[in-house]
Amino acid sequence: MTPSEALQAAVDRGALQPDDAQRRAAALLTELSEKLAAWKGAKRGLFGQRTPPPAGAYLWGGVGTGKSMLMDLFFDTVAIEAKRRVHFHQFLQEIQARITAERARQDRDPLPRVAKAIAKETRLLCFDELQVTDVGDAMILGRLFQGLFENGVVMVATSNRRPDDLYWNGLNRQLFLPFIDLIKARMQVFVLDSGRDYRLERLEAAPVYYSPLGDAADAAMDAAFERLTLGAHARTCAITIKGRALEIPREAAGVARFSFAELCDRPLGPADYLALAERFHTLMIDRAPLLTPDKRDQAKRFVTLIDALYEVRTKLVMSAAAQPQALYPEGDYAFEFQRTASRLVEMRSHEYLAAERREPDAPAA
């Protein structure tokens, strides 16, 4: 099945609404998929030179336009084995770790070796949410991507920003401009503008806070996950935080799902919760219990988690034993919990659900 056929199948079964911009983006990805299949099987030409790889794709547009969904359709259907789909922020963390390891082995420029090693592992890299905010990342990306392209890696990426707006107002941005030129030269740039925020529509199609706990709440959470991910196959993944791996038990289409115990019974801290908030546009939390005085540590972690989600404007869907004001009814942390209860109520509002995630300012498209 091609991306175009998979998209039409989702429309036919009622999972998606017909959308001309999505249809045209799927057609572009279908064409790329066919070119990749032909390139993979191409024989070497004169002097042993292999046919150059096809240009990749860069899909950009506003929140909720379907970029991640189309990326999933493409990745799941493209007929190439050496492929990888990864969040761009996670990829950059891995690159920094590889550079550090290479420098420890040899006192030479590590980037060419890193690029060559990645090219041996994968021929197709799919990045979700390409954005650049760190000056260190900005300084290496141009040379890294040049090395990847030269070694025959094809890239497909989604972003909320057009290429010219990446790393906007960043330190020494003039040194980053060759990276932007490289994107426009080696990737087909497509703006996905449906004029609708499908993610918001799916969030508002049903409540985002379910109480009390029980079979009905569990079923509602399952339905919400299916709705928000459009039925995409859930995967287990991990993100690296200060050298530690934090496992995500279920993730699909930018939605991560945890139990309350997985997030708050373990000794996680602000850096872990902020990484989750930045990595996923929606977090789902199952079965938050009543936070009685003996659960003070869990309550403190939950407060830190909600603060991180609120700061980035990450969306929250959860089931709980009680409504927010009654979750921590008494104990020596009850007063501090009042702000969290207020935020939980606000995070159910249309204004919060419609708010864009907080990022460095960029000019309007």
N, C-alpha and C positions, 0 to 999 in steps of 0.2 A: 504494500500500500504506500502511495506517495503522500507527502504532506498535504497536497491538495485533496486527495481522496480521503485522507483521515479527517481533514477539516469538514468536508462535505458530509461524511458519515456522522460526525458529531452534530451537525446542523439537522440532518435527517432524523436523528433520534431525539432531538429536542434539547440536547445538552448545551447548544450554542445557538445564537441568533444569526441570521444571515448578515454579513458585514463585508462590504466591497473592499475596504482597505485590508482586512484580514485575508480575503480571497486572493488579492494581488500579491500580498506578502507570501502566502503559501505557494503561489505559482512561482515566485522567485526562488523559494527554497526547494521546490520540486525540480526546477531547472538545475540548481546547484547540485542536488542529490544525483541527478542523472549524469552530470559532468564528472562528479566524483567517482561514480561507478565506472565510467569510461576511462578516466585517468588512472584509476587503480589497476585496470587491466591493460593499460597501454604498454607497448613494447618500447624499448630504447631505440632512439633514432641513430643517425650518423654519429660516429665518434663516441658511442655509448651514452649519449645524452638522453635523459628521459624527458618525455613531454612535460612542459611546465604545468604545475597544478592550476586549477581554476581559481578565480577570485572568490574570496569569501563573501560574507554578508554582515552588514551592521544595521540592525533594526533599532530605531529610536522613536520615542513618542512618550506621551504622558502616562500617568499611572492608570492602570486598569484597561489599557487598550488591547491587551492580549499578547504582548511580546513573549512573555515566559511560556505561555501556552503554545505558541507557534514554535518556539525553540524546542519544547518537549516533543511536539509532533515530528519535527525535523530529525531530532536526535534519535528518537525511537524507530524511525523508518529508514534512515539512510543506511545504505548497504556498504558499510565499511567497518571493519572490526577494530582497528586501532584508533578509537575515538574516545574522547573524554568530555564530560560536561561538568563544569565547576564554576562556583561563584567567583567573580573576579577578585574580590578581596581575599578569599582563601588562596587563590593562585598566587597573588603577590606575596603573601606570607611564605608560601612554599619556595618562591624564587629567592627571597631574602635568605632563607635557611640554606638553600643550595649554594648561593654565593658565598656565604660564610664557610660552609664545608669545603668548597673548592679553594678558597683562599688559605685555609688551614693546610691543604695538601700541597699547593703550589703558589709561590709568590709571583703570580702573573695574572693578567686580566682574566677573570673567571667567566665573563658573560658569553664568549664564544663557546666555551665548553658546556656551559649550562644549556644554551640554546640547542647545541648538537645532541646533548643527552635527552632533552625533551622530545626532539624530533625522532629519536630512535624509539621512543615509547609510544608516540601517538602521531597520527597523520591529520587528525581533525580535532581541533580544540573549540569547544562551545562555551562561551563566557556569558553568564547572566549578570546584569547590572554593572556594566563597565563604567566606572567612574574613578577619578583620581583626585585625591585630596592631600596626599603626603608628598613633600618635596623629594624625599629619597626615592620613592617609587617613580615620580615624574622624571627623575634624572636617568633612570636605567631603562625605561620602557622603550624608547626609540631604538636603542641598540639591540635590546632583547628581541623585539618584534622583527627587526631587520634580520637578525640571525635566524629566527624561526622561519620567516618567509624564505630566506635563502636555502634553508634546509628542507623546504617542501611541505611545511605545515600550513594547512588551510584553517582559517579562523572564521567563526560565526559568533556575533556578540549582540546582546541587547543592552540598551542604555536609555535612561530618561533624558539624555542630552544629545544634541547633534554634535558631531565631531569637533566643530569649531568652538564649542562652548566647554569642552573638557578642560579641567584644571583652570577654570576661569579665575583671574586675579591671583593665581598662585605665584609663589616666590620663584623668581628666575623663569617665568613662563616662556620666555623667548627660546630657552633651551629645550622646551617641550614641543615646540611647533613642528619639528620634523616628524614626531610621532603622529601628529594629526595628519600631516601630508601623507604619511605611510598608510594610515587607515584609508584615506580617500583614494589612494592609488591601488591598494591591494584588496579592498573590500567594497562590495556594492552597498551604497548607503541608501536606505529606504526609510522614509518617515511613515510611521503607522499612526494615522490620525483618524479615528472613527467618530470623533465628536461625542463619545460617550465614555463613562467610567464604569466598565462592566464589573470591576472588582467592588466598587461601592454598591452597585446594584445587588450583587450577590451577598455582600455583608448585611445589607438592609432588607434582604428578602425574608429574614427570620431573626429572632432575638440573638444576641451575642453573649448573653449571660443566662445560664440555666440553673435553677434552684427550685426545689430541693434535689438532692442526689437520688438516683434510682435508675430503673430501666429506661424510663422516659427521657431523662437527661442524657444517659449514655447514647440512646438512639438519636437524639437531637444533635449531639456532638458528632456522631458518625456521619449524619446527613450533612452537617455543616462542613466537615472536612471534604466530603465528596463534592459538595457544591462549590467550595472555594478553590479546589484543585481541578475542577472539571473532570473528575474521575481519573486523573493521572496516576500512574503507578507510584506508590509511596516507596521511598528508598531510605536506607540508613546511611548517614554520612557523619563526618566529623569536622570540626573547625579547630584550628590551632590557636591557643591563647597563651602567650608567654612561654612557648615551648611545650605546653600541655595540650593534649587532645581532648576535646569535649564532644562526646558522641551525641548525635541527634537521632533518636530512635525511629522517628517517622518524619519524612520531609517530601514535599511535592509542590511544584509550581510556586515556590517562595513561601510556603506555609510549613511551619514546624509544629509538631504536636508532641507534648509531654504529659506525663501525669504530674500532679502536684509533688508527689514524693520524689520523682526524678529531678525536679528543679530545686526543691526546698529542704529535703531531708539530707541532702549531701552538702558538704562544706564548699559551696560555690560562693563567689564574691562579686563585687561590682564589675570587674573586668569581664567575667563570664557573661553576666546578664547584659552588659552593654554590647558585647560581641554578638549575642543572639539578636538583640534589638536592631543592630545595624545590618545583620546578615539576612533576616527574614522580614518580609513586609507584614506578616500576620503570625501571631503565636497563639496556639491553642493549649489550654491547660485543663486536664481532666481531674475531677474529684478533689477539689480543695476542701479540706475538712474544717470543722469548727476549730478555731485557733484558741484553744484553752490555755490557761497559764503555763501548763507543762510543755506547751509547744511554742514557747517564747522565741527560741532560736529559729524555728521555721517561720514564725511570723516576721522576724527581722529580715530574713532572707527574702520573704515574699514582698515586703515593703521595698527593699532594694531593687528587686526585679521590676515591680510596677513603676518605680521611679525611672528606671532605665527605659522601659517601653514608652512611658509618657514623654520623656525627654526627646526621643527620636520620632515620636508619633507612630510607633508601631501599633498595629491593630491587635486587639485581644478578643478571643472567644474562649469562654471558660464555663465549667460547671462547678458548683459549690454547694456546700451544705446549707448555706443561708445567704440572704441578701447582704450586700457589702457592709451596712452599718451593724449587722449582727454577727459578722464573721469572727470578730475578736471582742466578745462582749465584756470581758473583765480581765484584770491582771495589770501588772505594773507597766505594760507596754500599750495599754488600751488607748491612752491619750494620743500617743504618737501615731497609732493606727488610724485615727480619725481622718487624717489627710489622705491616706491610701484609700479608705472607703469612699471619700469624696471623689477621688480620681477614678475609681472603678465605675462610679455612676457616670461621670463625665465621659469616660471612654466608651459608653454605650450610646452617646448622643450622635445625631447627624453631623454636627459641627466637627466632632473629633474624627468620626469615620471618614468624613470628606476631606479632612486636612491632609495636605501633602507632607510627606516625610521631611524632616528637617535636614537640609544639606547646605553647604556653602552657596551663597547667592550666585546666580547665573542670569544672563540677560534672557529676555523672552524670545521664544523662537520666532 
